[in-house]
Amino acid sequence: MYKKIILLLILTVFILCGCAKAKKEPVANTLDDITKRGNVIIGIKTDTYPFGFKDKNGKYAGYDIDLANLIGESIFNEKGKVKFVPLTASDRMMKLFSEDVDMVIATMSVTPSRLQIMDFSDPYYIAGQSVLVKKGSKIKGLRDLNGKKAIIVFGTSSESSLRAAVPNVRIVGYKTYDEAVKGLKQGKADAIVSDDTILIGLSLKDGNLVLLPKRYSREPYAVAFRKGRESEDLVRVVNGVINESSRNGTLQKLQKNYGIKKY
Ligand code: GLU
């Protein structure tokens, strides 16, 4: 009996040690790890033309995708080393934190609350929030949304800024911009509030939608990383790409090609 108990104890300790070893080690996605892996995994959007979308051939395209490719080229000195992971405004932070991606390039504004939980590169574009309505709408600006319904996409900076600017607005949330447009067209709300850059894209695709001219915020877009020392080298490389591409006119050329101007 005594022997049996000792054996059982040894077995338990053995199993516990084994389990501890099998436990997933935290992945440290340093620049070094990425170089060794042989590709960089970047989260991008597909519902925000012209920043992130799928072209006629189903290929990822847009300003954010071009920047991602420049970053891939700078890390590996060759093209085709970026693995793209599609995400939305509502799941982009989760995908970053759960280590599905090394970084996120997804029309993401730097905000004080995001800075507490993420690291950001230097800004690569400045947008501003605006209002999209149906043609003939009586809404002529943000204030007219008082007592009305406005659509936001979950996980965007529009929700808090809209609540602060128009306390009596009723907010309707959707997961993607495609759903948001459908909601607006079906009369589920009076307007969509989001970045001008994204709303311009939506209005270009649909002649029945109108973008109001005024901008209500400053939205600096930057590349997002997990917070911590592991990201330091990555942030440095990405900042190098952004600053060099801005100096040599590459970013300006891309902005011109996509018809986007800095706010
Ligand atoms: N720039 C805004 C944000 O970061 C909106 C971006 C988006 O909808 O993709 O929340």
Boltz pocket constraint, residues with backbone or C-beta under 6 A from the ligand:
constraints:
  - pocket:
      binder: B
      contacts: [[A, 45], [A, 48], [A, 89], [A, 106], [A, 107], [A, 108], [A, 109], [A, 110], [A, 153], [A, 155], [A, 156], [A, 157], [A, 158], [A, 194], [A, 195], [A, 198], [A, 219]]
      max_distance: 6.0
